[in-house]
Amino acid sequence: MDNKDECCSTHLIDGDGMFNVAGVENFMKEVKLAECGLSYAVVSIMGPQSSGKSTLLNHLFHTNFREMDAYKGRSQTTKGIWMARCAGIEPCTLVMDLEGTDGRERGEDDTAFEKQSALFALAVSDIVLINMWCHDIGREQAANKPLLKTVFQVMMRLFSPRKTTLMFVIRDKTRTPLENLEPVLREDIQKIWDSVPKPQAHKDTPLSEFFNVEVVALSSFEEKEEQFKEQVASLRQRFFHSIAPGGLAGDRRAVVPASGFSFSSQQIWKVIKENKDLDLPAHKVMVATVRCEEIANEKYVSFTENEEWSQLEEAVNSHSVRGFGRKVSSILDACLSEYDTEATFFDEGVRSSKRKHLEEKLLQLVQPAYQSMLGHIRSDAFERFKDAFEKALKGGKGFALAARECAEIFMSHFDEECTDAIIDQAKWDSSRVKDKLRRDVDAHIAEVRSAKLTEVTTLYETKLNEALAGPVEALLDGAGDDTWPAIRKLLQRETDTAVSGFAAALSGFEMDEESRDNMVLRLKDYARGVVEAKAKEEAGRVLSRMKDRFSTLFSHDQDSMPRIWTGKEDIRAITKTARSASLKLLSVMAAVRLEDEGDSIDKILIVALVDGKPGASSSKSIISVDPLASSTWDEVPPSKTLITPVQCKSLWRQFKTETEYVVSQAIAAQEASKRNNNWLPPPWAIVAMVVLGFNEFMTLLRNPLYLGFIFVAYLLFKALWVQMDISGEFRNGVLPGLLSLSTKFLPTVMNLLKRLAEEGQGMANGQPQGNPALSSKSFRGSTNDHGDVSTSGTSEVTSENGTEYSSSSLHDKAQ
């Protein structure tokens, strides 16, 4: 590629003073200026119009600025300021061709634009070439004098000017040696510097503080072109590595990074156009601020569009991501490194401030994902803790030990996973999430602990209920003097057994002694509560229990056989015994006696209810008091009272009322039995019958036929007696018996005659004749032709001498 192909130029500021923003941006992209950082140099040239500035630049830097056509006459060629990249020079060097001074085309505006362009060149350039004619050196009215005054005057408008290299290029050098021309030129320059008004701060400042002055001489391009080109080629070598120490611009200051050159130049020209003093340090900070802000925004957008970050952000919303912290830290580090690379040459304070702001924005963007990651870590650790804790408990490990070990293990796992999620650039603390996990773990342990304790307590309460309820009910049902001692013994034995197992079950919870004792005490209280509840339940059915006990003892003998009232039993004694047993049941049910403390309830009830009244007092002046006329027992607290004295009296009254009928029926049955078994007349009647019936008896002895007739009549009467159950019919009274016999007499006689006829027919056919009396017994319990039934009770025993009554049939009737 030839030099012209490598050259690239643009119109930086047009003749009307308009800054070409778009052209400069395109120029920077084309020459890739932003990649240069601080490794670039800016060279500008100023001088009178038509002094060969563009020609010099084209030969010196291989640019393609427009040159004046000498054949068309002298006129303005360059309007405004043009900029091009120097071809083949390293580092990257930009050269600006300024519009010539003293041009007739601008007229009166020449001075204003001349000063503006000169100030712009001094503010932007590292090296300023001042093109001047050799014959103007030493002349008071030389063409370069106004130009130098302009340069020095505008330099004063820079608050902190750059140190610029002023290279005076002497054109069309004569035979006078450069060694003689240079002192004269430097003296002229010093005079001009001394004559320029300066601010108080720079009144005594030497020229060398602001400028490095270099002087070179070139032969005439038109007369000695070859020599001119050789001299220019030699001069070109001095621009290689011009910014290196010892180079033409080796001691330059306040360099704007290449990526901010366009914005910096635009702002400098804006300030110059507004005719304001140009504060280069402030301008440098302003350029750094804008450019660093732009770079930071670019990197922020680049981060948000980063595919790896987008995938991480999406993944962490649904689940935890292994290596999250390392991956995010790497992306952030790459983004910040890119910022550092692009902003490295800008003002350090601004660069650091914008970097910090960028880092804060990126971390703010990343923080929700980080919090989601911590949330997943916490929830995962919590779920795994619950599973491990449940397995440990099922494996038989003690509750406290399992809870402590599982909590330590998974809190450690949480710390490890949080370490993996840490973002290097952030100093975020995960202690709040860890505290939340700790609270969740503690709450779950407390919940499971409560459930397990409830489960253990319920288990042993159920065992106690099963072990106590049935036996207590049975003991109370068979109430006696040893009932409550037996219940206390049962309660103590079952409570000790349950407490032993309960305490062993609680040992795994590592409870403090007070809590454990309280739970054991509650279990003991529960056992007492079961007994008391069962006692209250049985006390509510005490009347029924009393009647059942009375019925059992009254209606059954010592062998538990149904009692038969034959007339020999002492009903009064039996009744008293049965009632005493029922009263014993009432006294046992009257109060809960789980403490081995004596009371007089039994004696009070016996005295008040059985004996009828308390013992007589030796003094008639003392009035007897009913011991049951109270709502409490003297030696029993109200909380242990099941049946109050008043209630006992009422229950006993009701009990006696409901059992009196059974007793009266027994007495009636006994009397009826006595009557049925006593058929002989009184002795005096027997003597009278013997004395008065002696003749009739002798008659029967003399005539045996009468005896046979009487015997047959006896058999018939006996058969009717048995068949009609005469003794049973009179059991309920004489009148009911006569009425019943009147309805059964004729059917029974007809039935008997029919049977006799059948027996007689059987004899005629050769069958043996049976005893009519015995035959009549076969009809007992059968139905006659008219549907009448003659039966006895289920427990009756019928004999030829009469009928006896059973207690069971009487009890059924009483019920």
Disulfide bonds with the S-S distance in Angstrom:
none
